[in-house]
Amino acid sequence: MQFSLYIDNIVARIDMQIRAYSKEPDISGKLFDILKAQKEDLLALKETYGSVVTPSQLEEL
């Protein structure tokens, strides 16, 4: 489990980054597009494999 992805923790960090960067006036919208895409992909993994995704589960993709 050492190298597993803890989806809830990663999504929380993305949400924190979105909140922080939203306060900056000159941040490109591209950043928010990338963060949104990453969050959506992680939530899709969570729906398939649960909150903790192991490296062996990622190999199945």
C-alpha positions in Angstrom: 0.0 0.0 0.0 3.1 2.2 0.2 2.7 3.5 -3.4 -1.0 3.5 -3.6 -3.0 6.5 -4.5 -5.2 7.9 -1.7 -7.8 9.5 -4.0 -9.6 11.5 -1.3 -6.4 13.1 -0.2 -5.3 14.0 -3.7 -8.8 15.5 -4.5 -8.7 17.5 -1.3 -5.3 18.9 -2.3 -6.6 19.8 -5.8 -9.6 21.6 -4.2 -7.2 23.5 -2.0 -5.1 24.6 -5.0 -8.2 25.7 -6.9 -9.3 27.8 -3.9 -5.8 29.3 -3.4 -5.2 30.1 -7.1 -8.7 31.5 -7.5 -7.6 34.4 -5.3 -4.8 35.3 -7.7 -5.9 37.8 -10.4 -3.5 36.8 -13.2 -3.7 33.0 -13.2 -4.4 31.4 -16.5 -7.7 29.5 -16.9 -5.7 26.7 -18.4 -4.5 25.8 -14.9 -8.1 25.4 -13.7 -8.9 23.3 -16.8 -6.0 20.9 -16.0 -6.9 20.7 -12.3 -10.6 20.0 -13.1 -9.5 17.2 -15.6 -7.2 15.7 -13.0 -10.0 15.7 -10.4 -12.5 14.1 -12.8 -10.0 11.4 -13.7 -9.3 10.7 -10.0 -13.0 10.5 -9.2 -13.5 8.1 -12.0 -10.7 5.9 -10.6 -12.4 6.1 -7.2 -15.7 5.0 -8.6 -14.1 2.0 -10.2 -11.5 0.9 -7.5 -12.5 2.7 -4.3 -10.7 5.4 -2.3 -7.3 3.6 -2.4 -5.9 2.6 -5.7 -2.9 0.3 -5.8 -0.2 0.1 -8.5 -1.5 -3.3 -9.6 -4.9 -1.8 -10.2 -3.4 0.9 -12.4 -1.6 -1.7 -14.5 -5.0 -3.1 -15.5 -5.8 0.2 -17.2 
